[in-house]
Amino acid sequence: MARDEKGQGSILIVATNRDDRRVLFDTLDGQNFDAIYTAKDLQQALAFLNQDPDIDVVLMEFVGPAREAVAFCTQMKGDERLARVPIIGLLPAEAGERHWDWARMPPGVVDWLRSPVDGAEALARIRQALAQLRGGAAAGGDPATRSIGGDRYQFAFEGSLDELVISDPKSGRIVEVNPVFLQRSGFNAAQVVGQSLDIISKSHTREQRVELNARLTREGSVRYRCQKPRVDGGSYPVDVVSRLAVRAGKLVHFTILRDLGELGRLQQSLGLLAEAIEVGAGDEGVRQIVRLFVDWLELDYVTLVSARPGPAQRSAADHAVPARQHARRRA
């Protein structure tokens, strides 16, 4: 039967995690796939491939050093029948089980899923892999060497309401940013592209950035908050998610920056203030910190209530800081 006369294709799932296998099978069952194979180890997976060489997508678990899984990928790429089959890697839930060096992409892997698997996310990525496979076949090329997503990718990248950054995992330098990134920061593309990804954070030291990058390489994704600089010297708080991705057949770091907004600024300020009070900075120290928040948030006034037992208790007015005396207004 010709491939375009079939249903949605045949899927092979290779995972030792029984729950992940069940979620994936239950999600795919009833979706008009031609066949769904679930294997608990690579030996069983090889038997399925020998039985049905028309497999269209493989979902494969990478646990520990993952030497056997990488060897399996290499074997598939060396088989003329299977060389073009896309592989979606499954990352273990426990960080201690993720020993594979994620800076090196196993042959044929086009995307990643994290355990425990989300069925809806898995289905979307499988369909994307199938679309890329068939698009590559129609164009007569290998999908692993073509620009992933094509026009659809560029449309989603440029049309996103979040700030998006693509960087090189080896050099750490920014390869591309979307228009929202430039609009909110005030920089132009020439000032950003080619710079280190470190420039997105004004609140992390070099050592902290190195540790975040190490976690990204080790675990496949990392999330944190930071102050993102603007071209005028100011900054604003953002929630940052970086993860491994594949673009044009190459591993990249894909970073999403989401503006926390006014509520996020207040939450972050109150959190820092609570930490300072817990450390015991004293009344004058707390007043100085509040003044800094007043300047940063451009507030009209702040009232800090201190509830203390006994004669040491003070009124709320003792800690009221008149913001208008300290706020530095921007034009």
Secondary structure, DSSP 4 states (H G I P E B T S, - for coil): --GGGSSS-EEEEE-S-HHHHHHHHHHHTTS--SEEEEESSHHHHHHHHHH-TT--EEEEE--BT-HHHHHHHHHHHHSTTTTT--EEEEE-SSGGGB-S-TTSPPTTEEEEEESSPPHHHHHHHHHHHHHHHHHHHHHTS-GGGS-TTHHHHHHHHHH-SSEEEEE-TTT-BEEEE-HHHHHHH---HHHHTTSBGGGG-SS--HHHHHHHHHHHHHHSEEEEEEEEE-TTS-EEEEEEEEEEEEETTEEEEEEEEEE-HHHHHHHHHHHHHHHHHHHT-HHHHHHHHHHHHHHHHT-SEEE------GGG---GGGGEEEGGGT-----
